[in-house]
């Protein structure tokens, strides 16, 4: 039999009414607790409705971003830990609101102990990664130069971003926490490893605390009745503090990182307004949690409903928005890659290339196309040479090497004509333009060599065929064979060096990297990928600034009647 007036706690049961004095030692707000457990069907229905509404929005965010998040370049340990955090946001919030009256307190207490640290990472970790992806996407694709895609980005980013920093930063397919600025207080400690250590350490501490608190607490020794954890006993307070502090800290980190001083981005007034709205909702939630006056005056409004509104608001504003932009950027990036394939198809097709090269000449960007073709030719020749060394006789290898030496001694005989393909010369009257360029280059060759003495084409170490064979530059490694060093230097003089005749527009970091490698590096160990970054940047410029206009200009021509069909076919077909 239940006897709530008994001095023995074991005789109590919570399906009866208690006095304030009986509950005061065990609960934070006995007044709210006593009032909440009066029969009230409409209020229970609202609680369940808001619980599942919160679950719907949070689960939607989780599903949309989950697969994309784990497929990116950062480590899966961080990605899956963030997903665990988001799961606890969904699970804890839904269960807490929809089934609070049917869950035993010790289960809820343990669940919150495990989930609170992960919730912090689920919010902060995702924000950090979204920021890194956001910056790297801007760096890689230079989307801010494409007006039709500007809507995918925050207007303030496009207006105030430091273009010099963007142009001179190396893009990377792998996301890195090194993109996070270190100038802010404690930001140097925000690394993937430190975040994981912090979260799992706090999680272990919370679980140990949960276990000890339930063993020491008199409340948990009363019985296993349901429904008295709405505001929790005193043991819940440390976990609430961790949750509140982590929420505030995550909001601060979001504001400090996404709107950066070194990106020349100012925080829009509307964003400050949004943050104040979220802070107001959060304060309202605390008021309904711990103020009996507010709770009794607005009885149908529960703290769980306000928490649902707060969580949904935060996710839509701070998580849903960035996720939406990132998904748009993923879609855009995939389309850019497909479009880049179509550009390469045009360049590889002799007839289409002829038209495209004429258009590039008119648009005064022929140097970019010439550079790409020259790099492609160099790679093909290196591949041919390595194939000969692997499968042909020593005599054929020596013939090939001697031919390269002869070509190196007569650089003036090589003319730049973008229309010279394997299929023949289709340039027509435009040959005279490139004759002029070659004449101009030959006249300035001495001037250029005065500035770049190490690039002279008559280097003594290449005059003797026997000396070439002494180099330890083996086939099928990552270095350019020594007989192609002249070609590399020739490409540098004509396309990379300052004031060269076909100087291409590449970022300063790539220019410095190539220049240092050629002028100061060992000729025997020049990587085959030395021009790859420059080539990719040149292709991006061609696609971004020229290719779209070229397609529009050519659509009325008979040659391009079936162009869409052509670019969708693979080269093998």
MARLUMTOR-274915 format. One line per field, with one value per residue (C-alpha): residue number from 1; residue in one letter; x, y, z. Coordinates in nm, 2 decimals, always signed. Layout:
pos <- NUM ...;
code <- a ...;
X <- X ...;
Y <- Y ...;
Z <- Z ...;
//
This chain:
pos <- 1 2 3 4 5 6 7 8 9 10 11 12 13 14 15 16 17 18 19 20 21 22 23 24 25 26 27 28 29 30 31 32 33 34 35 36 37 38 39 40 41 42 43 44 45 46 47 48 49 50 51 52 53 54 55 56 57 58 59 60 61 62 63 64 65 66 67 68 69 70 71 72 73 74 75 76 77 78 79 80 81 82 83 84 85 86 87 88 89 90 91 92 93 94 95 96 97 98 99 100 101 102 103 104 105 106 107 108 109 110 111 112 113 114 115 116 117 118 119 120 121 122 123 124 125 126 127 128 129 130 131 132 133 134 135 136 137 138 139 140 141 142 143 144 145 146 147 148 149 150 151 152 153 154 155 156 157 158 159 160 161 162 163 164 165 166 167 168 169 170 171 172 173 174 175 176 177 178 179 180 181 182 183 184 185 186 187 188 189 190 191 192 193 194 195 196 197 198 199 200 201 202 203 204 205 206 207 208 209 210 211 212 213 214 215 216 217 218 219 220 221 222 223 224 225 226 227 228 229 230 231 232 233 234 235 236 237 238 239 240 241 242 243 244 245 246 247 248 249 250 251 252 253 254 255 256 257 258 259 260 261 262 263 264 265 266 267 268 269 270 271 272 273 274 275 276 277 278 279 280 281 282 283 284 285 286 287 288 289 290 291 292 293 294 295 296 297 298 299 300 301 302 303 304 305 306 307 308 309 310 311 312 313 314 315 316 317 318 319 320 321 322 323 324 325 326 327 328 329 330 331 332 333 334 335 336 337 338 339 340 341 342 343 344 345 346 347 348 349 350 351 352 353 354 355 356 357 358 359 360 361 362 363 364 365 366 367 368 369 370 371 372 373 374 375 376 377 378 379 380 381 382 383 384 385 386 387 388 389 390 391 392 393 394 395 396 397 398 399 400 401 402 403 404 405 406 407 408 409 410 411 412 413 414 415 416 417 418 419 420 421 422 423 424 425 426 427 428 429 430 431 432 433 434 435 436 437 438 439 440 441 442 443 444 445 446 447 448 449 450 451 452 453 454 455 456 457 458 459 460 461 462 463 464 465 466 467 468 469 470 471 472 473 474 475 476 477 478 479 480 481 482 483 484 485 486 487 488 489 490 491 492 493 494 495 496 497 498 499 500 501 502 503 504 505 506 507 508 509 510 511 512 513 514 515 516 517 518 519 520 521 522 523 524 525 526 527 528 529 530 531 532 533 534 535 536 537 538 539 540 541 542 543 544 545 546 547 548 549 550 551 552 553 554 555 556 557 558 559 560 561 562 563 564 565 566 567 568 569 570 571 572 573;
code <- x x x x x x x x x x x x x x x x x x x x x x x x x x x x x x x x x x x x x x x x x x x x x x x x x x x x x x x x x x x x x x x x x x x x x x x x x x x x x x x x x x x x x x x x x x x x x x x x x x x x x x x x x x x x x x x x x x x x x x x x x x x x x x x x x x x x x x x x x x x x x x x x x x x x x x x x x x x x x x x x x x x x x x x x x x x x x x x x x x x x x x x x x x x x x x x x x x x x x x x x x x x x x x x x x x x x x x x x x x x x x x x x x x x x x x x x x x x x x x x x x x x x x x x x x x x x x x x x x x x x x x x x x x x x x x x x x x x x x x x x x x x x x x x x x x x x x x x x x x x x x x x x x x x x x x x x x x x x x x x x x x x x x x x x x x x x x x x x x x x x x x x x x x x x x x x x x x x x x x x x x x x x x x x x x x x x x x x x x x x x x x x x x x x x x x x x x x x x x x x x x x x x x x x x x x x x x x x x x x x x x x x x x x x x x x x x x x x x x x x x x x x x x x x x x x x x x x x x x x x x x x x x x x x x x x x x x x x x x x x x x x x x x x x x x x x x x x x x x x x x x x x x x x x x x x x x x x x x x x x x x x x x x x x x x x x x x x x x x x x x x x x x x x x x x x x x x x x x x x x x x x x x x x x x x x x x x;
X <- +0.00 +0.11 +0.16 +0.29 +0.27 +0.51 +0.86 +0.99 +1.07 +1.01 +0.64 +0.59 +0.45 +0.42 +0.08 -0.06 -0.04 +0.26 +0.31 +0.57 +0.78 +0.80 +0.93 +1.15 +1.47 +1.46 +1.33 +1.44 +1.09 +0.83 +0.56 +0.59 +0.62 +0.30 +0.10 +0.23 +0.10 -0.26 -0.48 -0.46 -0.52 -0.50 -0.16 -0.03 -0.14 +0.04 +0.35 +0.35 +0.27 +0.56 +0.79 +0.73 +0.74 +1.09 +1.18 +1.07 +1.28 +1.59 +1.56 +1.52 +1.85 +2.02 +1.92 +1.99 +2.34 +2.44 +2.55 +2.71 +2.90 +3.05 +3.16 +3.38 +3.76 +3.78 +3.82 +3.52 +3.58 +3.48 +3.20 +3.04 +3.08 +2.89 +2.62 +2.60 +2.56 +2.28 +2.11 +2.10 +1.95 +1.68 +1.64 +1.67 +1.44 +1.17 +1.17 +1.19 +0.88 +0.67 +0.72 +0.84 +0.55 +0.63 +1.01 +1.18 +1.40 +1.72 +1.70 +1.64 +1.92 +2.16 +2.06 +2.11 +2.45 +2.57 +2.41 +2.49 +2.86 +2.77 +2.51 +2.78 +2.99 +2.69 +2.63 +2.99 +3.16 +2.92 +2.95 +3.33 +3.32 +3.06 +3.28 +3.58 +3.38 +3.23 +3.57 +3.74 +3.45 +3.50 +3.87 +3.84 +3.57 +3.58 +3.21 +3.19 +3.29 +2.98 +2.68 +2.42 +2.53 +2.56 +2.23 +2.39 +2.61 +2.56 +2.56 +2.80 +3.05 +3.04 +3.06 +3.33 +3.55 +3.92 +3.97 +4.35 +4.34 +4.10 +4.32 +4.65 +4.52 +4.59 +4.27 +4.25 +4.01 +4.07 +3.91 +4.14 +4.10 +4.41 +4.16 +4.02 +4.19 +4.42 +4.40 +4.09 +4.14 +4.18 +4.12 +4.46 +4.33 +4.03 +4.16 +3.99 +4.19 +4.13 +3.76 +3.73 +3.94 +3.73 +3.40 +3.47 +3.64 +3.34 +3.12 +3.30 +3.29 +2.91 +2.85 +3.05 +2.87 +2.53 +2.62 +2.75 +2.47 +2.20 +2.37 +2.40 +2.07 +1.77 +1.54 +1.63 +1.58 +1.21 +1.07 +1.05 +0.74 +0.71 +0.67 +0.86 +1.16 +1.00 +1.23 +1.45 +1.59 +1.89 +2.12 +2.02 +2.15 +2.52 +2.41 +2.18 +2.47 +2.69 +2.41 +2.34 +2.71 +2.78 +2.48 +2.60 +2.96 +2.86 +2.67 +2.97 +3.21 +2.96 +2.95 +3.33 +3.43 +3.17 +3.20 +3.58 +3.78 +4.05 +3.78 +3.68 +3.32 +3.10 +2.82 +2.49 +2.25 +1.98 +2.21 +2.26 +1.88 +1.84 +2.08 +1.89 +1.57 +1.73 +1.87 +1.53 +1.37 +1.64 +1.59 +1.22 +1.29 +1.49 +1.21 +0.95 +1.18 +1.26 +1.00 +0.68 +0.52 +0.56 +0.47 +0.14 +0.04 +0.09 +0.00 -0.06 +0.28 +0.54 +0.91 +0.93 +0.73 +0.96 +1.26 +1.12 +1.07 +1.43 +1.58 +1.39 +1.48 +1.85 +1.86 +1.69 +1.90 +2.24 +2.24 +1.97 +2.08 +2.45 +2.35 +2.12 +2.40 +2.64 +2.41 +2.36 +2.74 +2.77 +2.52 +2.70 +3.04 +2.91 +2.77 +3.09 +3.28 +3.05 +3.08 +3.46 +3.44 +3.25 +3.52 +3.79 +3.58 +3.58 +3.96 +4.02 +3.80 +3.99 +3.70 +3.55 +3.89 +3.95 +3.64 +3.71 +4.07 +3.95 +3.70 +3.98 +4.19 +3.91 +3.85 +4.23 +4.28 +4.45 +4.75 +4.54 +4.44 +4.80 +4.93 +4.68 +4.76 +5.14 +5.10 +4.90 +5.16 +5.44 +5.25 +5.18 +5.55 +5.66 +5.42 +5.54 +5.90 +5.83 +5.65 +5.95 +6.18 +5.96 +5.89 +6.13 +6.49 +6.79 +6.85 +6.50 +6.54 +6.87 +6.71 +6.42 +6.66 +6.89 +6.58 +6.49 +6.84 +6.83 +6.50 +6.64 +6.92 +6.68 +6.41 +6.34 +6.21 +5.91 +5.61 +5.31 +4.99 +4.68 +4.54 +4.83 +4.67 +4.75 +4.48 +4.66 +4.66 +4.31 +4.41 +4.37 +4.44 +4.51 +4.85 +4.98 +4.88 +5.10 +5.38 +5.38 +5.38 +5.67 +5.87 +5.81 +5.91 +6.23 +6.33 +6.27 +6.43 +6.77 +6.60 +6.42 +6.73 +6.91 +6.65 +6.65 +7.00 +6.94 +6.69 +6.93 +6.87 +7.24 +7.31 +7.64 +7.49 +7.25 +7.50 +7.65 +7.43 +7.65 +7.61 +7.23 +7.24 +7.44 +7.14 +6.95 +6.61 +6.44 +6.13 +5.79 +5.87 +5.72 +5.99 +6.02 +6.28 +6.59 +6.56 +6.23 +6.38 +6.43 +6.06 +5.97 +6.20 +6.06 +5.70 +5.81 +5.97 +5.68 +5.39 +5.48 +5.77 +5.68 +5.65 +5.66 +5.49 +5.21 +5.20 +4.90 +4.70 +4.76 +4.76 +5.08 +5.12 +5.13 +5.36 +5.61 +5.59 +5.67 +5.94 +6.12 +6.11 +6.26 +6.51 +6.62 +6.53 +6.73 +6.67 +6.68 +6.39 +6.13 +5.79 +5.56 +5.28 +5.47 +5.23 +4.91 +4.78 +4.84 +4.67 +4.36 +4.35 +4.38 +4.10 +3.88 +3.94 +3.85 +3.54 +3.43 +3.51 +3.50 +3.33 +2.97 +2.99 +3.15 +2.87 +2.61 +2.79 +2.81 +2.46 +2.33 +2.61 +2.55 +2.85 +2.68 +2.34 +2.40 +2.65 +2.46 +2.46 +2.83 +2.95 +2.75 +2.92 +3.23 +3.56 +3.58 +3.24;
Y <- +0.00 +0.36 +0.59 +0.93 +1.05 +0.79 +0.89 +0.59 +0.68 +0.33 +0.35 +0.65 +0.62 +0.89 +0.82 +1.02 +1.39 +1.51 +1.82 +2.09 +2.00 +1.63 +1.70 +2.00 +1.80 +1.61 +1.85 +2.19 +2.33 +2.12 +2.39 +2.33 +1.95 +1.93 +2.15 +1.97 +1.63 +1.74 +1.58 +1.79 +1.61 +1.91 +2.00 +1.64 +1.64 +1.97 +1.82 +1.52 +1.74 +1.97 +1.67 +1.51 +1.84 +1.89 +1.54 +1.59 +1.90 +1.76 +1.42 +1.60 +1.79 +1.47 +1.27 +1.54 +1.61 +1.27 +1.09 +1.40 +1.47 +1.13 +1.12 +1.42 +1.44 +1.48 +1.18 +0.95 +0.95 +1.32 +1.28 +0.99 +1.16 +1.46 +1.23 +1.07 +1.42 +1.50 +1.17 +1.27 +1.61 +1.42 +1.13 +1.32 +1.61 +1.39 +1.13 +1.40 +1.58 +1.30 +1.03 +1.22 +1.08 +0.72 +0.70 +0.60 +0.87 +0.68 +0.59 +0.96 +1.07 +0.82 +0.92 +1.29 +1.21 +1.04 +1.28 +1.62 +1.63 +1.48 +1.75 +2.01 +1.85 +1.79 +2.17 +2.31 +2.03 +2.07 +2.45 +2.42 +2.17 +2.37 +2.67 +2.49 +2.35 +2.69 +2.86 +2.58 +2.57 +2.95 +2.90 +2.60 +2.72 +3.10 +3.10 +3.47 +3.54 +3.36 +3.60 +3.33 +3.14 +3.43 +3.34 +3.03 +3.24 +3.50 +3.84 +3.98 +3.71 +3.80 +4.17 +4.18 +3.87 +3.94 +3.85 +3.85 +3.59 +3.39 +3.40 +3.33 +3.04 +2.69 +2.49 +2.14 +1.85 +1.74 +1.95 +2.08 +2.25 +2.46 +2.68 +2.79 +3.12 +3.12 +3.49 +3.46 +3.37 +2.99 +2.92 +2.76 +2.48 +2.42 +2.11 +1.78 +1.59 +1.83 +1.84 +1.46 +1.43 +1.70 +1.55 +1.19 +1.30 +1.50 +1.22 +0.97 +1.21 +1.26 +0.89 +0.83 +1.12 +0.97 +0.64 +0.78 +1.03 +0.77 +0.55 +0.83 +1.00 +0.94 +1.03 +0.73 +0.50 +0.60 +0.37 +0.33 +0.53 +0.72 +1.08 +1.28 +1.38 +1.68 +1.92 +1.66 +1.63 +1.83 +1.57 +1.69 +2.04 +1.98 +1.82 +2.12 +2.35 +2.16 +2.17 +2.54 +2.64 +2.43 +2.58 +2.93 +2.85 +2.69 +3.00 +3.22 +3.00 +3.00 +3.38 +3.42 +3.17 +3.21 +3.59 +3.64 +3.95 +3.82 +3.77 +4.13 +4.02 +4.23 +4.07 +4.18 +4.35 +4.09 +3.81 +4.00 +4.03 +3.66 +3.58 +3.80 +3.63 +3.29 +3.43 +3.55 +3.21 +3.05 +3.29 +3.22 +2.85 +2.90 +3.11 +2.84 +2.58 +2.75 +3.02 +2.90 +3.24 +3.22 +2.86 +2.91 +3.22 +3.05 +2.70 +2.56 +2.68 +2.42 +2.44 +2.15 +2.34 +2.64 +2.40 +2.26 +2.61 +2.70 +2.38 +2.41 +2.78 +2.71 +2.43 +2.62 +2.93 +2.80 +2.45 +2.42 +2.74 +2.64 +2.28 +2.41 +2.63 +2.35 +2.11 +2.38 +2.41 +2.03 +2.03 +2.32 +2.16 +1.84 +2.04 +2.23 +1.91 +1.77 +2.10 +2.09 +1.74 +1.90 +2.17 +1.90 +1.73 +2.04 +2.09 +1.73 +1.74 +1.88 +2.05 +2.20 +2.30 +2.49 +2.70 +2.74 +2.86 +3.12 +3.24 +3.25 +3.46 +3.71 +3.72 +3.78 +3.47 +3.24 +3.20 +2.99 +2.75 +2.73 +2.65 +2.37 +2.22 +2.25 +2.07 +1.80 +1.75 +1.73 +1.47 +1.27 +1.28 +1.17 +0.88 +0.78 +0.79 +0.58 +0.33 +0.31 +0.26 -0.02 -0.21 -0.11 -0.18 +0.02 +0.15 +0.30 +0.46 +0.62 +0.74 +0.91 +1.07 +1.20 +1.35 +1.54 +1.67 +1.80 +1.97 +2.13 +2.28 +2.44 +2.61 +2.87 +2.62 +2.54 +2.76 +2.81 +2.74 +2.63 +2.48 +2.23 +1.90 +1.54 +1.57 +1.87 +2.24 +2.40 +2.74 +2.92 +3.29 +3.30 +3.15 +3.50 +3.60 +3.32 +3.40 +3.74 +3.60 +3.37 +3.65 +3.87 +3.59 +3.52 +3.89 +3.90 +3.57 +3.73 +3.97 +3.70 +3.49 +3.78 +3.77 +3.39 +3.28 +2.94 +2.88 +2.90 +2.65 +2.58 +2.45 +2.25 +1.96 +1.88 +1.90 +1.56 +1.26 +1.04 +1.29 +1.27 +0.89 +0.95 +1.11 +0.89 +0.96 +0.63 +0.56 +0.54 +0.74 +1.08 +1.29 +1.43 +1.25 +1.47 +1.49 +1.68 +1.95 +2.18 +2.15 +2.23 +2.54 +2.64 +2.62 +2.83 +3.10 +3.13 +3.10 +3.14 +3.39 +3.75 +3.95 +3.63 +3.65 +3.41 +3.48 +3.31 +3.45 +3.22 +3.27 +3.41 +3.10 +2.87 +3.10 +3.11 +2.73 +2.67 +2.94 +2.81 +2.45 +2.55 +2.82 +2.67 +2.30 +2.00 +1.94 +1.57 +1.58 +1.80 +1.65 +1.55 +1.74 +2.07 +2.24 +2.06 +2.32 +2.60 +2.38 +2.33 +2.70 +2.79 +2.54 +2.70 +3.04 +2.91 +2.76 +3.04 +3.34 +3.20 +2.87 +2.97 +3.27 +3.05 +2.80 +3.07 +3.22 +2.89 +2.75 +2.90 +2.74 +2.42 +2.27 +2.29 +2.15 +1.83 +1.98 +1.87 +1.52 +1.54 +1.66 +1.39 +1.11 +0.97 +1.01 +0.64 +0.63;
Z <- +0.00 -0.07 +0.22 +0.11 +0.47 +0.59 +0.70 +0.52 +0.16 +0.03 +0.13 -0.11 -0.46 -0.72 -0.84 -0.55 -0.46 -0.26 -0.05 -0.14 +0.15 +0.06 -0.29 -0.22 -0.12 -0.45 -0.72 -0.85 -0.88 -0.69 -0.76 -1.14 -1.09 -0.88 -1.12 -1.43 -1.32 -1.29 -1.56 -1.87 -2.20 -2.44 -2.30 -2.35 -2.71 -2.78 -2.62 -2.85 -3.15 -3.09 -3.01 -3.34 -3.53 -3.39 -3.48 -3.84 -3.89 -3.72 -3.89 -4.23 -4.17 -4.05 -4.36 -4.61 -4.49 -4.34 -4.66 -4.81 -4.49 -4.46 -4.82 -4.81 -4.76 -4.38 -4.16 -4.10 -3.72 -3.70 -3.96 -3.78 -3.44 -3.57 -3.70 -3.35 -3.21 -3.45 -3.37 -3.00 -3.09 -3.28 -3.04 -2.71 -2.81 -2.95 -2.67 -2.41 -2.54 -2.68 -2.42 -2.11 -1.90 -2.00 -1.95 -1.63 -1.49 -1.47 -1.84 -1.94 -1.71 -1.86 -2.22 -2.15 -1.99 -2.31 -2.56 -2.42 -2.53 -2.87 -2.92 -2.88 -3.15 -3.37 -3.38 -3.36 -3.56 -3.85 -3.85 -3.87 -4.15 -4.34 -4.32 -4.45 -4.74 -4.81 -4.83 -5.03 -5.28 -5.33 -5.37 -5.61 -5.84 -5.80 -5.81 -5.72 -6.08 -6.22 -6.18 -6.24 -5.93 -5.69 -5.53 -5.38 -5.16 -4.89 -5.05 -4.79 -4.88 -5.25 -5.18 -4.92 -4.98 -5.02 -5.38 -5.35 -5.07 -5.28 -5.59 -5.41 -5.21 -5.32 -5.36 -5.22 -5.28 -4.92 -4.65 -4.38 -4.05 -4.14 -4.33 -3.99 -3.90 -3.59 -3.52 -3.29 -2.92 -2.87 -3.24 -3.28 -3.06 -3.28 -3.46 -3.55 -3.30 -3.01 -3.08 -3.07 -2.75 -2.58 -2.67 -2.58 -2.26 -2.15 -2.25 -2.04 -1.74 -1.79 -1.80 -1.48 -1.32 -1.42 -1.27 -0.94 -0.91 -0.94 -0.68 -0.43 -0.49 -0.26 -0.54 -0.75 -0.45 -0.41 -0.68 -1.06 -1.12 -1.45 -1.53 -1.27 -1.47 -1.66 -1.48 -1.32 -0.98 -0.87 -1.03 -1.37 -1.31 -1.41 -1.74 -1.82 -1.75 -2.00 -2.26 -2.21 -2.22 -2.53 -2.71 -2.63 -2.72 -3.05 -3.15 -3.06 -3.26 -3.55 -3.55 -3.51 -3.78 -4.06 -4.06 -4.06 -4.04 -4.28 -4.55 -4.52 -4.44 -4.21 -4.01 -4.17 -3.93 -4.01 -3.89 -3.56 -3.54 -3.60 -3.32 -3.08 -3.16 -3.09 -2.76 -2.66 -2.73 -2.53 -2.23 -2.26 -2.24 -1.92 -1.77 -1.83 -1.69 -1.36 -1.30 -1.14 -1.21 -1.59 -1.59 -1.40 -1.60 -1.94 -1.84 -2.19 -2.30 -2.18 -2.18 -2.41 -2.67 -2.64 -2.67 -2.99 -3.13 -3.03 -3.17 -3.50 -3.53 -3.46 -3.71 -3.99 -3.94 -3.85 -3.98 -4.25 -4.43 -4.47 -4.56 -4.83 -4.97 -4.95 -5.13 -5.40 -5.43 -5.46 -5.74 -5.90 -5.87 -6.03 -6.32 -6.35 -6.37 -6.64 -6.82 -6.79 -6.96 -7.25 -7.27 -7.29 -7.55 -7.77 -7.72 -7.82 -8.13 -8.42 -8.59 -8.27 -8.15 -8.47 -8.41 -8.04 -8.10 -8.34 -8.08 -7.81 -8.05 -8.09 -7.71 -7.66 -7.44 -7.69 -7.45 -7.22 -7.49 -7.63 -7.28 -7.23 -7.56 -7.50 -7.16 -7.32 -7.59 -7.33 -7.14 -7.45 -7.55 -7.20 -7.21 -7.56 -7.44 -7.13 -7.35 -7.59 -7.30 -7.16 -7.48 -7.76 -7.84 -7.72 -8.07 -8.09 -7.75 -7.86 -8.18 -7.99 -7.74 -8.03 -8.20 -7.88 -7.86 -8.21 -8.15 -7.84 -8.04 -8.28 -8.07 -8.33 -8.57 -8.35 -8.42 -8.21 -8.40 -8.22 -8.54 -8.59 -8.50 -8.60 -8.87 -9.03 -9.05 -9.04 -8.93 -9.26 -9.26 -8.89 -8.95 -9.00 -8.65 -8.50 -8.74 -8.59 -8.24 -8.32 -8.48 -8.17 -7.94 -8.13 -8.12 -7.75 -7.68 -7.59 -7.36 -7.18 -7.14 -6.99 -6.71 -6.69 -6.75 -6.62 -6.89 -7.19 -7.45 -7.51 -7.16 -7.17 -6.98 -7.27 -7.56 -7.51 -7.55 -7.33 -7.05 -7.07 -7.01 -6.68 -6.51 -6.27 -6.41 -6.46 -6.65 -6.49 -6.19 -6.08 -6.24 -6.59 -6.80 -6.84 -7.22 -7.17 -6.94 -7.24 -7.31 -6.95 -6.96 -7.30 -7.16 -6.86 -7.08 -7.32 -7.08 -6.71 -6.69 -6.63 -6.95 -7.16 -7.50 -7.41 -7.03 -6.87 -6.58 -6.29 -5.91 -5.75 -5.53 -5.83 -6.02 -5.73 -5.69 -6.06 -6.07 -5.76 -5.89 -6.23 -6.12 -5.79 -5.81 -5.93 -6.30 -6.23 -5.99 -6.15 -6.10 -6.39 -6.21 -6.21 -6.45 -6.34 -6.11 -6.36 -6.63 -6.41 -6.34 -6.71 -6.79 -6.52 -6.67 -7.02 -6.89 -6.67 -6.90 -7.25 -7.30 -7.22 -7.46 -7.72 -7.71 -7.73 -8.03 -8.21 -8.16 -8.48 -8.69 -8.87 -8.71 -8.37 -8.46 -8.27 -8.02 -7.71 -7.84 -7.92 -7.57 -7.40 -7.58 -7.43 -7.63 -7.67 -7.85;
//
